[in-house]
Each structure stands twice: as C-alpha cells, then as structure tokens.
Amino acid sequence: MNKLIMVSAILVCHSMTSVAETQLTISPSLLHFDYTEFSTTDSVLDRELGWLPGLDARLRHPVSSDWFIAAHTSYYQGMVDYVGQTQSGVPHTTDTDTNLFRIGASIERLIYTKTHLFLSAQSHRWKRDIQDNNNISGIDETYQWMEYSIGLNSDVFVSHQDVINLEAGFLITRNATLDVDLTRANLGSTTLDLGNGSGIRLNLLWQRQYKENARYGLSLFFESWEFGRSNTKQTQDSTTIVFVTEPRSETRNIGLKFNIEYSF
C-alpha cells in the first residue's frame, strides 16, 4: 500500500510538472506575399507579389490540464513587385517596400483527445511604401486592423519522436483603417475606413523531439483575408482638391517556418 501511495504521488507530481511547462517557440520564416485590388466591376487594378523574410515568436502556457493561453507576434520586411496602373489607367510597374507586423493572444481548450478549440485576437499593421518610378510619384500607406478567429488544431500523427499537427481557423477583419500619404506629390493625406471582411488560416506542423526540453520542426501555412471598399474622403493640406477611395482587396499568403521550441 505504501508503495502504491508513493507511485501515485510521483505520478501526480509528474502530471503537475507537465501542466506547469511553458513553451517558447522562435520561428525564422519566409512569407510569399500576394495582395490584389479590384475595381467595382471586379477587374484587377493592381497586384503585389514577393517573398518576405521574417521572424515569429510564440509563448504558450497551460493554466490547467485542459486550458491554455498564448501570446504571439511576427514581423516581415522586404521588397515586393508592384504591377498595376495609374489613376488614368496607364500600366505601371515598380517596387513596394513592405513591412508587416502583428501581435495577439489566444485561448485554447482541450475538447477531445489531442484536439483543441481556440479563440484568437490579433492586431495587424502593414506599412506599404510604393516606390517612385518612371516619373510617377509613389504613395505611403499604413493599414491597421483587428483580426478575430476561431478554429481547431489536432495532432493527426504522434510517435515517440515526431508529431504532425493540423490547424484550421476562420477569421474576420474589423476596425480596419488606412492612412494615405500623398505628400510626395503635394496632394495631402487622409485616413480611410476599410470595409469588413473574412478569411481562413491553415497550418500544417511537423515537430521532432531534440532534447528533453527542446523540439524543432517545420510549418507550412496558408492565410487569406479581404477588405471591403472604403469610404471616399478629401485629402488634407493638398495644393489641389483630391478625393481618394481604397478599392476592395484580397490577400493570399503562403509561408514556411522553421520552428525551435523550448519548454521550461
């Protein structure tokens, strides 16, 4: 009986230690950025494509055996190709200096064996600097919005060393604004309200146990969302009367992450 009590105590202590483990994941990443704007007749106005290097970080902590909380952030920066047209419809190509930053938090609950339901909220900031080219002035734009998502993630394969996890989520975009800066062309600036949208995010993760408290692996992900057409506003501090409107847009990104996870 004493041996049984001792074994039980050890198991309980081990379980409590497992519950207390916090996971920190650092992920050097590569994102293929794909952004398209459409006219009111759904013809393509412009498109931006390119690879952006970046870094992701995630901190996840179990608050009980069934509940988990996490905080996450990412940053990507680089030049992408811009193919579009001027306001008068003349074809135009240039480069866009692109900075993407997001930060957010999520809560998860174990609802079935190795399957979690999650709710997440995160803030996005996208700085878009369309470069001057061919005697055509560029534009500085800053997008900001909130994203709310719900979804499931599940371990679809587990072995002694390896885990394969699949995550799928539905998201909505809300409270999106766009700061438009046309001062390079002496046309002023203004802030527009973008229309709400929705999207999805998919993530396929492979992990391998490296040490007792360390794992490494790869993630392949896809994410998409949209913004509705904005309101129309006149710019301020302009030398002429200028009205601007942001078209409806879609974003379709794919990416690859190399994950290094530590438990403590």
BELMONOR-V150939 format. One record per residue. N is the residue number from 0. RES is the residue in one small letter. SS is DSSP state (H for helix, E for strand, L for the rest). D_LAST is the distance of its C-alpha to the last C-alpha in Angstrom with 1 decimal. Layout:
BEGIN
N&RES&SS&D_LAST, N&RES&SS&D_LAST
END
This chain:
BEGIN
0&m&L&33.5, 1&n&H&31.4, 2&k&H&29.6, 3&l&H&29.0, 4&i&H&27.6, 5&m&H&25.3, 6&v&H&24.0, 7&s&H&23.6, 8&a&H&21.6, 9&i&H&19.2, 10&l&H&18.8, 11&v&H&18.3, 12&c&H&15.6, 13&h&H&13.8, 14&s&H&14.4, 15&m&H&13.0, 16&t&H&9.7, 17&s&H&9.6, 18&v&H&10.8, 19&a&L&8.2, 20&e&L&5.3, 21&t&E&5.4, 22&q&E&6.6, 23&l&E&8.3, 24&t&E&11.5, 25&i&E&14.2, 26&s&E&17.6, 27&p&E&20.8, 28&s&E&23.5, 29&l&E&27.2, 30&l&E&29.1, 31&h&E&32.8, 32&f&E&34.2, 33&d&E&37.3, 34&y&E&39.1, 35&t&E&42.6, 36&e&E&45.0, 37&f&E&48.0, 38&s&L&51.4, 39&t&L&52.8, 40&t&L&54.4, 41&d&L&51.1, 42&s&L&52.1, 43&v&E&49.5, 44&l&E&49.8, 45&d&E&47.2, 46&r&E&44.1, 47&e&E&41.2, 48&l&E&39.4, 49&g&E&37.0, 50&w&E&33.7, 51&l&E&31.1, 52&p&E&28.2, 53&g&E&25.1, 54&l&E&21.4, 55&d&E&19.0, 56&a&E&15.6, 57&r&E&13.8, 58&l&E&11.0, 59&r&E&10.8, 60&h&E&9.9, 61&p&E&11.7, 62&v&L&14.1, 63&s&L&15.7, 64&s&L&16.2, 65&d&L&18.5, 66&w&E&17.6, 67&f&E&15.1, 68&i&E&15.3, 69&a&E&14.6, 70&a&E&16.0, 71&h&E&17.3, 72&t&E&19.8, 73&s&E&21.9, 74&y&E&24.8, 75&y&E&27.6, 76&q&E&30.7, 77&g&E&33.8, 78&m&E&37.4, 79&v&E&38.7, 80&d&E&42.3, 81&y&E&44.4, 82&v&E&47.4, 83&g&E&49.6, 84&q&E&52.7, 85&t&L&54.2, 86&q&L&55.4, 87&s&L&58.8, 88&g&L&57.4, 89&v&L&57.7, 90&p&E&55.0, 91&h&E&52.5, 92&t&E&49.6, 93&t&E&47.2, 94&d&E&43.5, 95&t&E&40.9, 96&d&E&38.2, 97&t&E&35.3, 98&n&E&32.1, 99&l&E&29.7, 100&f&E&27.0, 101&r&E&25.1, 102&i&E&22.5, 103&g&E&21.7, 104&a&E&19.7, 105&s&E&19.8, 106&i&E&19.5, 107&e&E&19.3, 108&r&E&20.7, 109&l&E&20.8, 110&i&E&24.6, 111&y&E&25.2, 112&t&L&23.6, 113&k&L&21.0, 114&t&E&22.7, 115&h&E&21.5, 116&l&E&23.8, 117&f&E&22.6, 118&l&E&24.3, 119&s&E&23.6, 120&a&E&25.3, 121&q&E&25.2, 122&s&E&27.5, 123&h&E&29.1, 124&r&E&31.1, 125&w&E&33.3, 126&k&E&35.5, 127&r&E&38.4, 128&d&E&40.9, 129&i&E&43.7, 130&q&L&45.4, 131&d&L&49.2, 132&n&E&51.1, 133&n&L&54.8, 134&n&L&56.0, 135&i&E&54.0, 136&s&L&51.8, 137&g&L&48.1, 138&i&E&46.1, 139&d&E&43.0, 140&e&E&41.2, 141&t&E&37.9, 142&y&E&36.6, 143&q&E&34.3, 144&w&E&33.4, 145&m&E&31.1, 146&e&E&29.8, 147&y&E&29.0, 148&s&E&28.0, 149&i&E&27.6, 150&g&E&26.7, 151&l&E&25.1, 152&n&E&22.5, 153&s&E&22.6, 154&d&E&21.5, 155&v&E&24.9, 156&f&E&24.1, 157&v&E&21.6, 158&s&L&21.9, 159&h&L&20.2, 160&q&L&18.7, 161&d&E&19.6, 162&v&E&19.2, 163&i&E&21.8, 164&n&E&21.3, 165&l&E&24.1, 166&e&E&24.0, 167&a&E&27.2, 168&g&E&27.9, 169&f&E&31.0, 170&l&E&31.1, 171&i&E&33.7, 172&t&E&34.3, 173&r&E&35.7, 174&n&E&37.0, 175&a&E&37.3, 176&t&E&39.4, 177&l&E&40.7, 178&d&E&41.9, 179&v&E&44.7, 180&d&E&45.9, 181&l&L&49.3, 182&t&H&50.3, 183&r&H&50.6, 184&a&H&53.7, 185&n&L&54.7, 186&l&L&54.1, 187&g&L&51.8, 188&s&E&48.6, 189&t&E&47.5, 190&t&E&44.6, 191&l&E&44.9, 192&d&E&43.3, 193&l&L&42.1, 194&g&E&42.7, 195&n&L&39.9, 196&g&E&38.6, 197&s&E&36.3, 198&g&E&34.4, 199&i&E&31.8, 200&r&E&28.6, 201&l&E&27.6, 202&n&E&24.6, 203&l&E&24.4, 204&l&E&21.0, 205&w&E&20.6, 206&q&E&17.3, 207&r&E&17.1, 208&q&E&14.5, 209&y&E&14.5, 210&k&E&12.3, 211&e&L&10.3, 212&n&L&7.0, 213&a&E&9.3, 214&r&E&12.2, 215&y&E&15.3, 216&g&E&18.2, 217&l&E&21.0, 218&s&E&22.0, 219&l&E&25.7, 220&f&E&26.5, 221&f&E&29.7, 222&e&E&30.3, 223&s&E&33.6, 224&w&E&35.1, 225&e&E&38.4, 226&f&E&40.1, 227&g&E&43.6, 228&r&L&46.4, 229&s&L&46.3, 230&n&L&49.0, 231&t&E&51.6, 232&k&E&51.9, 233&q&E&54.0, 234&t&L&52.3, 235&q&E&52.7, 236&d&L&54.3, 237&s&L&55.9, 238&t&L&59.2, 239&t&L&60.2, 240&i&L&59.5, 241&v&L&56.5, 242&f&E&54.8, 243&v&E&51.5, 244&t&E&49.8, 245&e&L&46.6, 246&p&L&47.2, 247&r&E&45.2, 248&s&E&42.3, 249&e&E&39.9, 250&t&E&36.6, 251&r&E&35.5, 252&n&E&32.5, 253&i&E&30.9, 254&g&E&27.9, 255&l&E&25.6, 256&k&E&22.0, 257&f&E&20.1, 258&n&E&16.4, 259&i&E&13.5, 260&e&E&10.1, 261&y&E&6.7, 262&s&E&3.8, 263&f&L&0.0
END
